[in-house]
Amino acid sequence: MKTPFYGGFGILAERSIPKPAFNDFALLHRLGETRLDVSSDSTLVTRGKDGSLIIAVWNLFLPDGGRFAEDCDVTF
């Protein structure tokens, strides 16, 4: 019998419960149409159809990975 969060394929679990990847794709879908160059490997900047900037910044670190949370400054 499948449980609601079984490890099967797809982005929806049993009874159409969204898996974490579903929300990842939903967030990426909100990015703009044109990707802009940035000098960071943890930032994504896009421009929307209306000219607005959409900025995604992340600080990926694993608890035992030797990296720590960092502050982020965004300047224009």
Backbone atoms as SQL, in Angstrom:
CREATE TABLE atoms (id INTEGER PRIMARY KEY, chain TEXT, resi INTEGER, resn TEXT, atom TEXT, x REAL, y REAL, z REAL);
INSERT INTO atoms VALUES
  (1, 'A', 1, 'MET', 'N', 0.838, -1.187, 0.000),
  (2, 'A', 1, 'MET', 'CA', 0.000, 0.000, 0.000),
  (3, 'A', 1, 'MET', 'C', 0.881, 1.248, 0.000),
  (4, 'A', 2, 'LYS', 'N', 0.546, 2.207, -0.832),
  (5, 'A', 2, 'LYS', 'CA', 1.305, 3.445, -0.903),
  (6, 'A', 2, 'LYS', 'C', 0.920, 4.367, 0.250),
  (7, 'A', 3, 'THR', 'N', 1.914, 5.044, 0.777),
  (8, 'A', 3, 'THR', 'CA', 1.650, 6.072, 1.783),
  (9, 'A', 3, 'THR', 'C', 1.642, 7.416, 1.068),
  (10, 'A', 4, 'PRO', 'N', 1.123, 8.489, 1.682),
  (11, 'A', 4, 'PRO', 'CA', 1.033, 9.761, 0.976),
  (12, 'A', 4, 'PRO', 'C', 2.362, 10.274, 0.431),
  (13, 'A', 5, 'PHE', 'N', 3.468, 9.992, 1.094),
  (14, 'A', 5, 'PHE', 'CA', 4.758, 10.514, 0.640),
  (15, 'A', 5, 'PHE', 'C', 5.714, 9.392, 0.262),
  (16, 'A', 6, 'TYR', 'N', 5.210, 8.455, -0.495),
  (17, 'A', 6, 'TYR', 'CA', 6.054, 7.351, -0.942),
  (18, 'A', 6, 'TYR', 'C', 7.116, 7.892, -1.903),
  (19, 'A', 7, 'GLY', 'N', 8.153, 7.117, -2.169),
  (20, 'A', 7, 'GLY', 'CA', 9.269, 7.572, -2.987),
  (21, 'A', 7, 'GLY', 'C', 9.106, 7.357, -4.469),
  (22, 'A', 8, 'GLY', 'N', 7.900, 7.329, -4.972),
  (23, 'A', 8, 'GLY', 'CA', 7.671, 7.096, -6.394),
  (24, 'A', 8, 'GLY', 'C', 8.088, 8.279, -7.259),
  (25, 'A', 9, 'PHE', 'N', 8.014, 8.086, -8.563),
  (26, 'A', 9, 'PHE', 'CA', 8.390, 9.116, -9.521),
  (27, 'A', 9, 'PHE', 'C', 7.318, 10.195, -9.608),
  (28, 'A', 10, 'GLY', 'N', 7.717, 11.346, -10.150),
  (29, 'A', 10, 'GLY', 'CA', 6.767, 12.424, -10.380),
  (30, 'A', 10, 'GLY', 'C', 6.869, 13.519, -9.339),
  (31, 'A', 11, 'ILE', 'N', 6.124, 14.590, -9.579),
  (32, 'A', 11, 'ILE', 'CA', 6.173, 15.735, -8.660),
  (33, 'A', 11, 'ILE', 'C', 4.935, 15.800, -7.772),
  (34, 'A', 12, 'LEU', 'N', 4.019, 14.856, -7.958),
  (35, 'A', 12, 'LEU', 'CA', 2.861, 14.768, -7.086),
  (36, 'A', 12, 'LEU', 'C', 2.854, 13.398, -6.415),
  (37, 'A', 13, 'ALA', 'N', 2.557, 13.399, -5.133),
  (38, 'A', 13, 'ALA', 'CA', 2.480, 12.150, -4.383),
  (39, 'A', 13, 'ALA', 'C', 1.043, 11.610, -4.459),
  (40, 'A', 14, 'GLU', 'N', 0.793, 10.572, -3.706),
  (41, 'A', 14, 'GLU', 'CA', -0.542, 9.984, -3.630),
  (42, 'A', 14, 'GLU', 'C', -1.572, 11.059, -3.269),
  (43, 'A', 15, 'ARG', 'N', -2.749, 10.983, -3.837),
  (44, 'A', 15, 'ARG', 'CA', -3.852, 11.939, -3.616),
  (45, 'A', 15, 'ARG', 'C', -3.490, 13.357, -4.054),
  (46, 'A', 16, 'SER', 'N', -2.608, 13.470, -5.045),
  (47, 'A', 16, 'SER', 'CA', -2.213, 14.762, -5.640),
  (48, 'A', 16, 'SER', 'C', -1.572, 15.728, -4.644),
  (49, 'A', 17, 'ILE', 'N', -0.868, 15.180, -3.658),
  (50, 'A', 17, 'ILE', 'CA', -0.138, 16.027, -2.709),
  (51, 'A', 17, 'ILE', 'C', 1.170, 16.460, -3.369),
  (52, 'A', 18, 'PRO', 'N', 1.422, 17.789, -3.478),
  (53, 'A', 18, 'PRO', 'CA', 2.655, 18.247, -4.133),
  (54, 'A', 18, 'PRO', 'C', 3.902, 17.846, -3.342),
  (55, 'A', 19, 'LYS', 'N', 4.888, 17.299, -4.062),
  (56, 'A', 19, 'LYS', 'CA', 6.188, 17.016, -3.460),
  (57, 'A', 19, 'LYS', 'C', 7.013, 18.299, -3.483),
  (58, 'A', 20, 'PRO', 'N', 8.134, 18.369, -2.738),
  (59, 'A', 20, 'PRO', 'CA', 8.956, 19.578, -2.736),
  (60, 'A', 20, 'PRO', 'C', 9.363, 20.039, -4.139),
  (61, 'A', 21, 'ALA', 'N', 9.658, 19.121, -5.038),
  (62, 'A', 21, 'ALA', 'CA', 10.060, 19.498, -6.393),
  (63, 'A', 21, 'ALA', 'C', 8.945, 20.255, -7.115),
  (64, 'A', 22, 'PHE', 'N', 7.691, 19.959, -6.805),
  (65, 'A', 22, 'PHE', 'CA', 6.573, 20.669, -7.422),
  (66, 'A', 22, 'PHE', 'C', 6.669, 22.154, -7.107),
  (67, 'A', 23, 'ASN', 'N', 6.908, 22.478, -5.835),
  (68, 'A', 23, 'ASN', 'CA', 7.014, 23.878, -5.436),
  (69, 'A', 23, 'ASN', 'C', 8.274, 24.530, -6.002),
  (70, 'A', 24, 'ASP', 'N', 9.340, 23.757, -6.183),
  (71, 'A', 24, 'ASP', 'CA', 10.536, 24.294, -6.837),
  (72, 'A', 24, 'ASP', 'C', 10.214, 24.748, -8.254),
  (73, 'A', 25, 'PHE', 'N', 9.527, 23.905, -8.997),
  (74, 'A', 25, 'PHE', 'CA', 9.166, 24.262, -10.364),
  (75, 'A', 25, 'PHE', 'C', 8.168, 25.414, -10.398),
  (76, 'A', 26, 'ALA', 'N', 7.240, 25.461, -9.442),
  (77, 'A', 26, 'ALA', 'CA', 6.283, 26.570, -9.382),
  (78, 'A', 26, 'ALA', 'C', 7.010, 27.890, -9.158),
  (79, 'A', 27, 'LEU', 'N', 8.025, 27.879, -8.306),
  (80, 'A', 27, 'LEU', 'CA', 8.823, 29.084, -8.060),
  (81, 'A', 27, 'LEU', 'C', 9.606, 29.483, -9.301),
  (82, 'A', 28, 'LEU', 'N', 10.257, 28.538, -9.948),
  (83, 'A', 28, 'LEU', 'CA', 11.025, 28.847, -11.157),
  (84, 'A', 28, 'LEU', 'C', 10.117, 29.361, -12.276),
  (85, 'A', 29, 'HIS', 'N', 8.886, 28.926, -12.308),
  (86, 'A', 29, 'HIS', 'CA', 7.941, 29.373, -13.330),
  (87, 'A', 29, 'HIS', 'C', 7.643, 30.877, -13.200),
  (88, 'A', 30, 'ARG', 'N', 7.836, 31.428, -12.016),
  (89, 'A', 30, 'ARG', 'CA', 7.561, 32.843, -11.778),
  (90, 'A', 30, 'ARG', 'C', 8.707, 33.756, -12.196),
  (91, 'A', 31, 'LEU', 'N', 9.824, 33.180, -12.655),
  (92, 'A', 31, 'LEU', 'CA', 10.945, 33.989, -13.107),
  (93, 'A', 31, 'LEU', 'C', 10.596, 34.701, -14.407),
  (94, 'A', 32, 'GLY', 'N', 11.401, 35.696, -14.748),
  (95, 'A', 32, 'GLY', 'CA', 11.152, 36.488, -15.943),
  (96, 'A', 32, 'GLY', 'C', 11.507, 35.764, -17.231),
  (97, 'A', 33, 'GLU', 'N', 11.335, 36.482, -18.334),
  (98, 'A', 33, 'GLU', 'CA', 11.535, 35.923, -19.664),
  (99, 'A', 33, 'GLU', 'C', 12.994, 35.873, -20.093),
  (100, 'A', 34, 'THR', 'N', 13.803, 36.831, -19.630),
  (101, 'A', 34, 'THR', 'CA', 15.181, 36.966, -20.095),
  (102, 'A', 34, 'THR', 'C', 16.143, 36.840, -18.922),
  (103, 'A', 35, 'ARG', 'N', 17.096, 35.935, -19.036),
  (104, 'A', 35, 'ARG', 'CA', 18.093, 35.757, -17.988),
  (105, 'A', 35, 'ARG', 'C', 19.221, 36.769, -18.181),
  (106, 'A', 36, 'LEU', 'N', 19.625, 37.421, -17.095),
  (107, 'A', 36, 'LEU', 'CA', 20.687, 38.414, -17.125),
  (108, 'A', 36, 'LEU', 'C', 21.955, 37.842, -16.508),
  (109, 'A', 37, 'ASP', 'N', 23.114, 38.288, -17.015),
  (110, 'A', 37, 'ASP', 'CA', 24.397, 37.823, -16.483),
  (111, 'A', 37, 'ASP', 'C', 24.659, 38.438, -15.115),
  (112, 'A', 38, 'VAL', 'N', 25.104, 37.618, -14.180),
  (113, 'A', 38, 'VAL', 'CA', 25.520, 38.073, -12.855),
  (114, 'A', 38, 'VAL', 'C', 26.818, 37.373, -12.499),
  (115, 'A', 39, 'SER', 'N', 27.599, 37.985, -11.633),
  (116, 'A', 39, 'SER', 'CA', 28.894, 37.412, -11.252),
  (117, 'A', 39, 'SER', 'C', 28.777, 36.639, -9.933),
  (118, 'A', 40, 'SER', 'N', 27.815, 35.729, -9.871),
  (119, 'A', 40, 'SER', 'CA', 27.606, 34.931, -8.669),
  (120, 'A', 40, 'SER', 'C', 27.098, 33.563, -9.083),
  (121, 'A', 41, 'ASP', 'N', 27.530, 32.533, -8.366),
  (122, 'A', 41, 'ASP', 'CA', 27.033, 31.192, -8.657),
  (123, 'A', 41, 'ASP', 'C', 25.837, 30.821, -7.779),
  (124, 'A', 42, 'SER', 'N', 25.366, 31.771, -6.978),
  (125, 'A', 42, 'SER', 'CA', 24.210, 31.509, -6.127),
  (126, 'A', 42, 'SER', 'C', 23.131, 32.579, -6.298),
  (127, 'A', 43, 'THR', 'N', 23.092, 33.182, -7.479),
  (128, 'A', 43, 'THR', 'CA', 22.100, 34.210, -7.779),
  (129, 'A', 43, 'THR', 'C', 21.614, 34.037, -9.212),
  (130, 'A', 44, 'LEU', 'N', 20.330, 34.226, -9.402),
  (131, 'A', 44, 'LEU', 'CA', 19.733, 34.184, -10.726),
  (132, 'A', 44, 'LEU', 'C', 18.901, 35.447, -10.879),
  (133, 'A', 45, 'VAL', 'N', 19.160, 36.208, -11.941),
  (134, 'A', 45, 'VAL', 'CA', 18.424, 37.444, -12.198),
  (135, 'A', 45, 'VAL', 'C', 17.789, 37.347, -13.574),
  (136, 'A', 46, 'THR', 'N', 16.508, 37.652, -13.628),
  (137, 'A', 46, 'THR', 'CA', 15.797, 37.660, -14.896),
  (138, 'A', 46, 'THR', 'C', 15.024, 38.966, -15.028),
  (139, 'A', 47, 'ARG', 'N', 14.635, 39.284, -16.267),
  (140, 'A', 47, 'ARG', 'CA', 13.826, 40.467, -16.530),
  (141, 'A', 47, 'ARG', 'C', 12.470, 40.003, -17.041),
  (142, 'A', 48, 'GLY', 'N', 11.416, 40.543, -16.428),
  (143, 'A', 48, 'GLY', 'CA', 10.066, 40.207, -16.838),
  (144, 'A', 48, 'GLY', 'C', 9.651, 40.967, -18.083),
  (145, 'A', 49, 'LYS', 'N', 8.511, 40.606, -18.650),
  (146, 'A', 49, 'LYS', 'CA', 7.995, 41.273, -19.845),
  (147, 'A', 49, 'LYS', 'C', 7.764, 42.762, -19.605),
  (148, 'A', 50, 'ASP', 'N', 7.422, 43.120, -18.368),
  (149, 'A', 50, 'ASP', 'CA', 7.160, 44.521, -18.047),
  (150, 'A', 50, 'ASP', 'C', 8.420, 45.300, -17.675),
  (151, 'A', 51, 'GLY', 'N', 9.588, 44.667, -17.791),
  (152, 'A', 51, 'GLY', 'CA', 10.854, 45.321, -17.474),
  (153, 'A', 51, 'GLY', 'C', 11.305, 45.154, -16.035),
  (154, 'A', 52, 'SER', 'N', 10.494, 44.547, -15.197),
  (155, 'A', 52, 'SER', 'CA', 10.868, 44.355, -13.794),
  (156, 'A', 52, 'SER', 'C', 11.967, 43.303, -13.672),
  (157, 'A', 53, 'LEU', 'N', 12.744, 43.409, -12.601),
  (158, 'A', 53, 'LEU', 'CA', 13.781, 42.420, -12.319),
  (159, 'A', 53, 'LEU', 'C', 13.247, 41.417, -11.310),
  (160, 'A', 54, 'ILE', 'N', 13.514, 40.154, -11.552),
  (161, 'A', 54, 'ILE', 'CA', 13.170, 39.096, -10.619),
  (162, 'A', 54, 'ILE', 'C', 14.483, 38.468, -10.184),
  (163, 'A', 55, 'ILE', 'N', 14.742, 38.465, -8.885),
  (164, 'A', 55, 'ILE', 'CA', 16.028, 38.016, -8.357),
  (165, 'A', 55, 'ILE', 'C', 15.814, 36.826, -7.429),
  (166, 'A', 56, 'ALA', 'N', 16.537, 35.751, -7.681),
  (167, 'A', 56, 'ALA', 'CA', 16.538, 34.580, -6.812),
  (168, 'A', 56, 'ALA', 'C', 17.949, 34.421, -6.252),
  (169, 'A', 57, 'VAL', 'N', 18.057, 34.418, -4.936),
  (170, 'A', 57, 'VAL', 'CA', 19.352, 34.273, -4.255),
  (171, 'A', 57, 'VAL', 'C', 19.229, 33.111, -3.278),
  (172, 'A', 58, 'TRP', 'N', 20.235, 32.250, -3.245),
  (173, 'A', 58, 'TRP', 'CA', 20.211, 31.132, -2.314),
  (174, 'A', 58, 'TRP', 'C', 21.568, 30.958, -1.660),
  (175, 'A', 59, 'ASN', 'N', 21.553, 30.315, -0.528),
  (176, 'A', 59, 'ASN', 'CA', 22.768, 30.015, 0.223),
  (177, 'A', 59, 'ASN', 'C', 22.691, 28.554, 0.627),
  (178, 'A', 60, 'LEU', 'N', 23.097, 27.693, -0.294),
  (179, 'A', 60, 'LEU', 'CA', 23.016, 26.259, -0.051),
  (180, 'A', 60, 'LEU', 'C', 24.194, 25.808, 0.790),
  (181, 'A', 61, 'PHE', 'N', 23.898, 25.243, 1.929),
  (182, 'A', 61, 'PHE', 'CA', 24.953, 24.652, 2.751),
  (183, 'A', 61, 'PHE', 'C', 24.374, 23.466, 3.495),
  (184, 'A', 62, 'LEU', 'N', 25.179, 22.454, 3.641),
  (185, 'A', 62, 'LEU', 'CA', 24.776, 21.267, 4.373),
  (186, 'A', 62, 'LEU', 'C', 25.317, 21.358, 5.786),
  (187, 'A', 63, 'PRO', 'N', 24.611, 20.857, 6.770),
  (188, 'A', 63, 'PRO', 'CA', 25.049, 20.984, 8.164),
  (189, 'A', 63, 'PRO', 'C', 26.476, 20.492, 8.405),
  (190, 'A', 64, 'ASP', 'N', 26.904, 19.427, 7.725),
  (191, 'A', 64, 'ASP', 'CA', 28.255, 18.902, 7.932),
  (192, 'A', 64, 'ASP', 'C', 29.163, 19.182, 6.740),
  (193, 'A', 65, 'GLY', 'N', 28.788, 20.125, 5.889),
  (194, 'A', 65, 'GLY', 'CA', 29.517, 20.367, 4.658),
  (195, 'A', 65, 'GLY', 'C', 30.640, 21.382, 4.743),
  (196, 'A', 66, 'GLY', 'N', 30.876, 21.990, 5.901),
  (197, 'A', 66, 'GLY', 'CA', 31.970, 22.938, 6.033),
  (198, 'A', 66, 'GLY', 'C', 31.628, 24.353, 5.602),
  (199, 'A', 67, 'ARG', 'N', 30.426, 24.591, 5.099),
  (200, 'A', 67, 'ARG', 'CA', 29.991, 25.943, 4.748),
  (201, 'A', 67, 'ARG', 'C', 28.980, 26.411, 5.771),
  (202, 'A', 68, 'PHE', 'N', 28.891, 27.720, 5.914),
  (203, 'A', 68, 'PHE', 'CA', 27.980, 28.288, 6.885),
  (204, 'A', 68, 'PHE', 'C', 27.066, 29.303, 6.217),
  (205, 'A', 69, 'ALA', 'N', 25.978, 29.615, 6.865),
  (206, 'A', 69, 'ALA', 'CA', 25.060, 30.645, 6.358),
  (207, 'A', 69, 'ALA', 'C', 25.815, 31.958, 6.234),
  (208, 'A', 70, 'GLU', 'N', 25.528, 32.700, 5.187),
  (209, 'A', 70, 'GLU', 'CA', 26.195, 33.964, 4.923),
  (210, 'A', 70, 'GLU', 'C', 25.171, 35.058, 4.675),
  (211, 'A', 71, 'ASP', 'N', 25.562, 36.295, 4.931),
  (212, 'A', 71, 'ASP', 'CA', 24.730, 37.437, 4.585),
  (213, 'A', 71, 'ASP', 'C', 24.841, 37.684, 3.083),
  (214, 'A', 72, 'CYS', 'N', 23.834, 38.345, 2.554),
  (215, 'A', 72, 'CYS', 'CA', 23.824, 38.641, 1.127),
  (216, 'A', 72, 'CYS', 'C', 23.487, 40.108, 0.925),
  (217, 'A', 73, 'ASP', 'N', 24.309, 40.814, 0.161),
  (218, 'A', 73, 'ASP', 'CA', 24.033, 42.214, -0.189),
  (219, 'A', 73, 'ASP', 'C', 23.673, 42.270, -1.658),
  (220, 'A', 74, 'VAL', 'N', 22.566, 42.930, -1.965),
  (221, 'A', 74, 'VAL', 'CA', 22.140, 43.119, -3.342),
  (222, 'A', 74, 'VAL', 'C', 22.237, 44.601, -3.656),
  (223, 'A', 75, 'THR', 'N', 23.036, 44.945, -4.669),
  (224, 'A', 75, 'THR', 'CA', 23.197, 46.343, -5.080),
  (225, 'A', 75, 'THR', 'C', 22.860, 46.469, -6.551),
  (226, 'A', 76, 'PHE', 'N', 22.378, 47.649, -6.935),
  (227, 'A', 76, 'PHE', 'CA', 22.023, 47.919, -8.326),
  (228, 'A', 76, 'PHE', 'C', 22.885, 49.025, -8.864);
